[in-house]
Amino acid sequence: MDTDITVSLIREQKPVKLLGQLEKKYQVRREGNGIYRIYGMIFPMQVIVTKELEENRHVWLKALTRSMDISQAERLLDSYDRLEGEKEREKAGVVVNLVSDINNEIFEKIVIGGDRMSEALKRMVLPELGELKNLLADKDAELADKDAEIADKNAKLADKDAEIAALKRMLAERDTDR
C-alpha cells in the first residue's frame, strides 16, 4: 500500500520511553543513524533523532532543531544555495524560514556578520529588508507630514500669542489713558 502520508516525530534526544512503548505493540526498526521506523501503524511513522543523524548526509533533517550552531546553519544555507529547481528552492525556503525562526539568534549572528552571510540568506532577507525600508520611508514621510502640521500649528499659536500680546498692550494703554 503506497501512501503519501508519513508521520514524523523529530526530537533532539532519543525518546527512549516512547520507543519502548511502541516496541510493545509495533515493530520498531533502526533504519540508520537517528532514524527509527515504526511498522504496523495506520500510517507509516518514523522517529528522527537529530543528534544521532549524520552531519553531511542529513543536513536538512539535522536542521530541524532548536539548538543549531553557526556551522550547521551555514551548511544548511550552502545546501540551499546548491538547489537548482525553483520548486525545490521554494519548498526548501519554507524549511529555512522555519529553522531561522526557531534558531533566531544564530541566524541574526550570520546576518550581522555580513561577510559570512550566504547568497541564499541574502536572497531570502533582502526582499524583507526592501519591504522594511519602504515601510520606514512611508513612516518617515508620515512623520514629516506630522512635523509640518505641528510647525504650522506652532506658527499659528505664535501668531495668536503675538495678537494677544498686542491686545494686552492696547488694553494697558487704554487703561493708562483714563
Secondary structure as the mmCIF struct_conf table of DSSP 4:
data_model
#
loop_
_struct_conf.conf_type_id
_struct_conf.id
_struct_conf.beg_label_comp_id
_struct_conf.beg_label_asym_id
_struct_conf.beg_label_seq_id
_struct_conf.end_label_comp_id
_struct_conf.end_label_asym_id
_struct_conf.end_label_seq_id
BEND BEND1 ASP A 4 ASP A 4
STRN STRN1 VAL A 7 ARG A 11
BEND BEND2 GLU A 12 GLN A 13
HELX_RH_AL_P HELX_RH_AL_P1 VAL A 16 LYS A 25
BEND BEND3 TYR A 26 TYR A 26
STRN STRN2 GLN A 27 GLY A 32
TURN_TY1_P TURN_TY1_P1 ASN A 33 GLY A 34
STRN STRN3 ILE A 35 TYR A 39
BEND BEND4 GLY A 40 PHE A 43
STRN STRN4 MET A 45 VAL A 49
HELX_RH_3T_P HELX_RH_3T_P1 THR A 50 GLU A 52
BEND BEND5 LEU A 53 LEU A 53
TURN_TY1_P TURN_TY1_P2 GLU A 55 HIS A 58
HELX_RH_AL_P HELX_RH_AL_P2 VAL A 59 LYS A 62
TURN_TY1_P TURN_TY1_P3 ALA A 63 ALA A 63
BEND BEND6 THR A 65 ARG A 66
HELX_RH_AL_P HELX_RH_AL_P3 ILE A 70 ARG A 82
BEND BEND7 GLY A 85 GLY A 85
HELX_RH_AL_P HELX_RH_AL_P4 GLU A 86 ILE A 102
TURN_TY1_P TURN_TY1_P4 ASN A 103 ASN A 103
HELX_RH_AL_P HELX_RH_AL_P5 ASN A 104 GLY A 113
TURN_TY1_P TURN_TY1_P5 ASP A 115 ARG A 116
HELX_RH_AL_P HELX_RH_AL_P6 GLU A 119 ASP A 177
#
